[in-house]
Structures are given as C-alpha cells and as structure tokens.
Amino acid sequence: MATHNREALERIAVVGNKTNLNLGCTGLSVVPDQIWALTQLSILYISNNQLDFIPPEISVLTNLTYLDVCTEEEKRGKEEKRKRGKEEKRKRGKEEKRKRGKEE
C-alpha cells in the first residue's frame, strides 16, 4: 500500500514557484504524482523515507540538479567511512615520519 503522508502533500501544495522541496522524513513509500507538475524544481530532498525506487517520471523534472534519496543509515555509513579514511591517513603520516626519523 502506497503511503502519501499528509505532511508531504501539504509541502507540495505550498511549493508555488520555489525551486527547492524537502520531503525528507515524511514517511513516503512512493513519490507522490503531484511532484511531476513541479518542473521548476532544482533541488529535491526525499531522503529518509520508505521508497523502494525512484520512478522514471523523475525525468520530467528537467531543472533538477540535486536529488537526495539517502537514508540516515547510509549517511552515517558514509560519515564513518570518511572518518576511518582520515584516521588511516593520519596514522600513515605518523608512520612515514617515524621511518624518516630512523633513516636520518
């Protein structure tokens, strides 16, 4: 059963000629058909919902330059990966300095 959260539909109704729309965390299981009429959108946030897929109708949003569909879990995973990468780079730097110190 598709979920069209009332809050999401209200946000769509008041978008007017704005170019940004945030439907994040609104409990959607499908992208509401009302979005396809908002061809001026350049930024669309639909993250942290229960979406299984993005329908091909997204192609009618020809001004869309940014689409956020991540879940919080995915964002946390990316942040953790970035932090681990920084920590490993820092450790490698320390190890290289230590090796250079022994060579001199």
C-alpha positions in Angstrom: 0.0 0.0 0.0 1.5 3.3 -1.1 1.9 5.9 1.6 1.2 9.6 0.9 1.9 11.4 4.1 -0.4 14.4 4.6 2.7 16.5 5.6 4.4 15.7 2.3 1.3 16.6 0.3 0.9 19.9 2.2 4.6 20.7 1.5 4.0 20.1 -2.2 0.9 22.2 -2.2 2.7 25.3 -0.9 5.8 25.0 -3.0 4.5 27.5 -5.5 7.3 28.6 -7.8 10.1 27.8 -5.4 12.9 25.7 -6.7 13.6 23.6 -3.6 11.3 21.0 -2.0 12.1 19.0 1.2 10.0 15.8 1.6 12.6 14.1 3.8 11.4 12.1 6.8 7.7 12.3 5.7 7.0 8.5 5.6 6.6 8.2 1.9 6.6 4.8 0.3 6.1 6.2 -3.2 6.9 9.6 -4.8 3.6 11.5 -5.0 2.4 12.1 -8.5 1.9 15.8 -7.6 5.7 16.3 -7.8 5.8 15.8 -11.5 4.0 19.1 -12.1 6.7 21.0 -10.3 9.0 21.3 -13.3 10.8 24.3 -11.8 12.4 22.2 -9.0 16.1 22.2 -9.0 16.6 20.6 -5.6 14.6 17.7 -4.2 15.1 16.1 -0.8 13.2 12.8 -0.4 15.7 11.2 2.0 14.8 9.1 5.0 11.5 7.6 3.6 10.5 4.1 2.7 11.0 4.4 -1.0 11.9 1.3 -2.9 12.6 3.0 -6.2 12.6 6.4 -8.0 10.0 6.3 -10.8 11.0 7.1 -14.4 8.7 10.1 -14.3 11.6 11.9 -12.4 12.8 12.7 -15.9 10.1 15.4 -16.3 12.0 17.5 -13.7 14.4 18.8 -16.3 15.7 21.6 -14.0 16.6 19.1 -11.2 20.3 19.4 -10.3 20.3 17.8 -6.9 18.4 14.8 -5.6 18.9 13.5 -2.1 17.5 10.0 -1.6 19.9 8.7 1.1 18.7 7.2 4.4 20.2 8.2 7.7 21.9 4.8 7.9 23.6 5.4 4.5 24.7 8.9 5.6 26.1 7.5 8.9 27.9 4.8 6.9 29.5 7.4 4.6 30.5 9.6 7.5 32.1 6.7 9.3 34.0 5.7 6.2 35.2 9.2 5.8 36.4 9.4 9.4 38.2 6.0 9.1 39.9 7.2 6.0 41.1 10.4 7.7 42.3 8.3 10.7 44.2 5.9 8.5 45.8 8.8 6.6 46.9 10.3 9.8 48.4 7.0 11.0 50.3 6.6 7.7 51.7 10.1 8.0 52.9 9.4 11.5 54.4 6.1 10.4 56.2 7.8 7.5 57.6 10.5 9.8 58.8 7.7 12.2 60.5 5.8 9.3 62.2 9.0 8.0 63.5 9.8 11.5 65.2 6.4 11.7 66.7 6.8 8.2 68.4 10.1 9.1 
